[in-house]
Amino acid sequence: MAVLTRFQHLLLLQPGFLSSHQSPVLRHPLIRTRTVIRSVMGSSSSSSSSKLLFRQLFEKESSTYTYLLADVSHPDKPALLIDPVDKTVDRDLKLINELGLKLVYAMNTHVHADHVTGTGLLKTKVPGVKSVISKASGSKADMFLEPGDRVSIGDIYLEVRATPGHTAGCVTYVTGEDANQPQPRMAFTGDAVLIRGCGRTDFQGGSSDQLYESVHSQIFTLPKDTLIYPAHDYKGYEVSTVGEEMQHNPRLTKDKETFKSIMSNLNLAYPKMIDVAVPANMVCGLQDLPAQANL
């Protein structure tokens, strides 16, 4: 396994370095730096890559990744958060304020069962922020998304792809394919595709048959260099690609019947937070507003 030297790590943090260097160390999903918050730029022309500010943040109790995206070429520097967690809202807002961004959207890939979303709490702290989730989730929010919809911040947009199976309302957010969009493309897969794994399918309307079809039709059809950013990781991985998961994912590389057999025999424990998280997340994480607001 390759190891980041201090010199390599400093290089990776230099503005513009990633736009002209395709570092095999950074792109390898088995390497995790000590930096929880890090920047990734696309490898295309400077006009499309330099306008995207991207941060990957981590909440350790539920092993949840929250993603911050912003168009820093726009005068307002509009930004969005994907899968924020209630316990790290203040951290996220501190970063947003430090970077001079304007938070516009707080989005979820699905109704989570292992943590309470931070979308509702963000709305109480930042006037004008809109909560966003799929219409199929059945949850409360300001905006409900359907397959094919786009969510824009400045000139950057995410397209919505329905990827049910972990839950009935799961979606994947994918950066645009146009020449003026950051490249390589990025897919925020929620729990549909994890790095070398996938989300469980035994609750919340889950279906292993549906998840297999979703992944193979909506995610594995993306360009192979598309970066995969999941909602969780439990082994220290940060990022993968569509091509890597098509080749190395121990579940999703199997045929459908074998995949369904694997998923039906996982024998996973009952999620410890589900009875708290799901009811709260169905109402934007604000089931108990006074208690949440005091966090």
C-alpha positions in Angstrom: 0.0 0.0 0.0 1.3 3.4 -0.9 1.9 5.9 1.9 1.6 9.6 1.8 4.8 11.4 2.7 4.6 14.8 4.4 5.8 16.4 1.1 3.1 14.6 -0.9 0.4 15.6 1.5 1.4 19.3 1.3 1.4 19.1 -2.5 -2.1 17.7 -2.5 -3.3 20.7 -0.5 -1.8 23.3 -2.9 -4.5 25.1 -5.0 -4.5 23.9 -8.5 -2.2 20.9 -7.9 -4.9 18.3 -8.6 -6.0 20.0 -11.8 -2.7 19.2 -13.4 -1.6 16.1 -11.6 -3.5 12.8 -11.5 -2.0 11.5 -8.3 -2.3 7.7 -8.0 -1.9 8.0 -4.3 -4.9 10.3 -3.8 -7.1 8.4 -6.2 -6.5 5.1 -4.6 -9.5 4.4 -2.3 -7.5 2.5 0.2 -5.5 5.5 1.2 -6.9 7.7 3.9 -5.0 10.9 4.9 -5.1 12.3 8.4 -7.0 15.3 7.1 -10.8 14.8 7.6 -11.6 17.9 5.6 -9.9 18.0 2.2 -10.3 19.6 -1.2 -10.7 17.8 -4.5 -10.6 19.5 -7.9 -11.5 18.1 -11.3 -8.8 17.4 -13.9 -10.4 19.2 -16.8 -9.8 22.8 -17.9 -9.3 25.4 -15.2 -12.6 27.1 -16.1 -14.6 24.0 -15.1 -12.5 22.7 -12.2 -11.4 25.9 -10.4 -15.0 27.0 -9.8 -15.9 24.0 -7.7 -15.0 24.1 -4.0 -15.4 20.6 -2.5 -15.0 19.3 1.0 -15.6 15.9 2.5 -16.4 15.9 6.2 -16.8 13.0 8.6 -19.0 12.3 11.6 -17.3 9.6 13.6 -20.2 8.2 15.7 -22.3 7.1 12.7 -19.3 7.0 10.2 -21.3 9.5 8.0 -19.7 11.6 5.3 -21.2 15.1 4.7 -20.3 16.8 1.5 -19.9 20.5 0.9 -20.0 21.8 -2.7 -19.9 25.5 -3.8 -19.4 27.5 -7.0 -16.7 29.9 -5.9 -16.7 31.6 -9.3 -20.2 33.0 -8.7 -20.4 36.4 -6.8 -22.6 34.8 -4.0 -20.5 31.7 -3.7 -23.6 29.5 -3.4 -23.2 26.2 -1.6 -25.0 23.0 -0.7 -24.5 20.3 1.9 -25.3 16.6 1.2 -26.2 14.4 4.1 -25.5 16.7 7.0 -25.6 15.3 10.6 -27.3 17.1 13.5 -24.2 16.7 15.7 -21.9 18.4 13.3 -24.0 21.3 12.1 -22.0 23.9 14.0 -18.7 22.5 12.6 -20.2 22.7 9.1 -21.5 26.2 9.5 -18.2 27.4 10.9 -16.4 26.1 7.8 -19.0 27.6 5.5 -18.6 31.0 7.2 -14.8 30.8 7.1 -14.9 30.1 3.4 -17.3 33.0 2.7 -20.0 30.8 1.2 -23.8 31.2 1.1 -25.6 28.0 2.1 -28.6 27.5 -0.2 -29.5 23.8 0.1 -29.3 21.1 2.8 -29.9 17.8 1.0 -30.3 14.2 1.9 -29.8 11.1 -0.3 -32.4 9.2 1.7 -34.1 8.9 5.1 -31.2 7.8 7.3 -31.6 5.2 10.0 -28.3 5.6 11.8 -28.2 9.4 12.6 -30.5 12.4 12.8 -30.2 14.6 9.8 -28.9 18.2 10.2 -31.2 19.7 7.6 -33.9 21.0 9.9 -31.4 22.3 12.4 -29.5 24.1 9.6 -32.8 25.8 8.6 -33.1 27.2 12.2 -29.6 28.6 12.1 -29.4 29.9 8.5 -32.5 31.7 7.2 -33.4 30.9 3.7 -31.8 27.5 3.5 -34.0 24.9 1.8 -34.2 21.3 2.8 -34.2 18.8 -0.1 -35.0 15.1 -0.4 -36.6 12.8 -2.9 -40.4 12.8 -3.3 -40.4 9.0 -3.0 -38.9 9.2 0.5 -42.2 10.4 2.0 -40.4 12.8 4.3 -41.0 16.4 4.9 -38.8 19.0 3.2 -39.0 22.3 1.3 -38.1 20.7 -2.0 -39.0 17.3 -3.3 -36.9 15.8 -6.1 -37.8 13.3 -8.9 -35.5 11.4 -11.3 -34.1 13.8 -13.9 -34.4 16.9 -11.8 -31.4 19.2 -11.4 -30.2 21.1 -8.3 -28.0 24.1 -9.2 -25.6 26.3 -7.3 -24.3 29.0 -9.6 -23.2 27.3 -12.8 -22.7 23.9 -11.2 -25.5 21.4 -11.1 -26.3 18.0 -9.7 -28.6 15.6 -11.6 -30.9 13.3 -9.6 -30.9 9.6 -10.3 -33.4 7.3 -8.5 -31.4 4.5 -6.8 -34.0 2.7 -4.5 -33.2 -0.5 -2.8 -31.5 0.4 0.5 -34.7 2.4 1.1 -37.6 3.1 -1.2 -36.6 6.8 -1.5 -32.9 6.6 -2.2 -31.4 8.9 -4.8 -27.9 9.5 -6.1 -26.7 13.0 -6.9 -24.3 13.2 -9.9 -22.4 16.2 -11.2 -23.2 17.3 -14.8 -21.8 15.8 -17.9 -21.5 19.1 -19.8 -18.1 20.5 -20.7 -18.4 23.3 -18.3 -19.0 21.0 -15.3 -16.2 19.6 -13.0 -14.5 16.6 -14.4 -14.2 13.7 -13.7 -17.8 13.5 -12.7 -18.8 12.8 -9.0 -21.6 10.6 -7.8 -22.9 11.0 -4.2 -24.4 7.5 -3.8 -25.8 7.6 -0.3 -26.0 4.0 0.9 -26.7 2.5 -2.6 -23.0 2.0 -3.3 -20.5 2.0 -0.5 -16.8 1.5 -1.2 -16.5 -2.3 -1.7 -20.0 -2.7 -0.4 -23.6 -1.5 -0.4 -26.3 -0.6 2.1 -28.5 -3.2 3.7 -31.9 -4.0 2.2 -33.8 -5.5 5.1 -35.8 -2.5 6.4 -37.4 0.8 5.3 -38.9 -0.7 2.1 -35.6 -2.1 1.1 -35.2 -4.6 -1.8 -32.1 -6.4 -2.9 -33.6 -7.0 -6.3 -34.3 -3.2 -6.7 -30.9 -2.2 -5.3 -29.1 -4.4 -7.8 -31.1 -3.0 -10.7 -30.6 0.6 -9.5 -26.9 0.4 -9.2 -26.4 -1.4 -12.5 -28.7 0.9 -14.4 -28.1 4.3 -12.8 -24.5 4.2 -11.4 -22.5 1.6 -13.2 -23.6 3.2 -16.5 -21.7 6.4 -15.6 -18.2 6.9 -17.0 -15.7 4.6 -15.3 -13.6 7.4 -13.9 -16.6 8.9 -12.1 -15.7 9.4 -8.5 -17.9 7.6 -6.0 -18.5 9.4 -2.7 -20.7 7.3 -0.3 -22.7 8.4 2.7 -20.7 6.1 5.0 -17.5 4.3 5.4 -16.4 2.0 8.2 -12.9 0.9 7.1 -11.1 4.2 6.5 -11.9 4.6 2.7 -12.8 8.0 1.3 -13.4 7.7 -2.4 -13.7 5.1 -5.2 -14.6 5.1 -8.9 -17.3 3.5 -10.9 -14.7 1.4 -12.7 -13.2 0.2 -9.4 -16.5 -0.8 -7.9 -17.5 -2.6 -11.1 -14.4 -4.6 -10.9 -13.8 -5.1 -7.1 -17.1 -4.7 -5.2 -17.5 -8.1 -3.6 -21.3 -7.9 -3.7 -22.3 -5.8 -6.8 -20.0 -7.7 -9.1 -22.0 -10.9 -8.7 -25.0 -11.9 -10.7 -28.4 -10.7 -9.4 -29.4 -14.0 -7.8 -26.1 -14.4 -6.0 -26.3 -10.8 -4.8 -29.8 -11.4 -3.4 -28.5 -14.5 -1.6 -25.7 -12.5 -0.1 -28.0 -9.7 1.1 -30.5 -12.1 2.6 -27.8 -13.8 4.7 -26.0 -10.9 6.2 -27.7 -11.4 9.6 -27.1 -7.8 10.6 -28.1 -6.5 14.0 -31.1 -4.2 14.4 -29.8 -0.6 13.8 -29.4 1.0 17.3 -30.5 4.5 16.2 -33.4 3.5 13.9 -36.2 4.1 16.3 -34.9 7.6 17.0 -33.5 8.6 13.6 -36.2 7.5 11.2 -39.1 9.3 12.9 -37.0 12.4 13.3 -35.7 12.3 9.7 -39.2 11.9 8.4 -39.8 15.5 9.7 -36.5 17.0 8.5 -34.7 16.0 11.7 -36.9 18.3 13.9 -39.0 15.9 15.8 -37.9 17.6 19.0 -37.0 21.1 18.0 -36.1 22.6 21.4 -33.8 19.7 22.2 -32.1 19.8 18.8 -31.7 23.5 18.9 -29.7 23.3 22.1 -27.1 20.9 20.7 
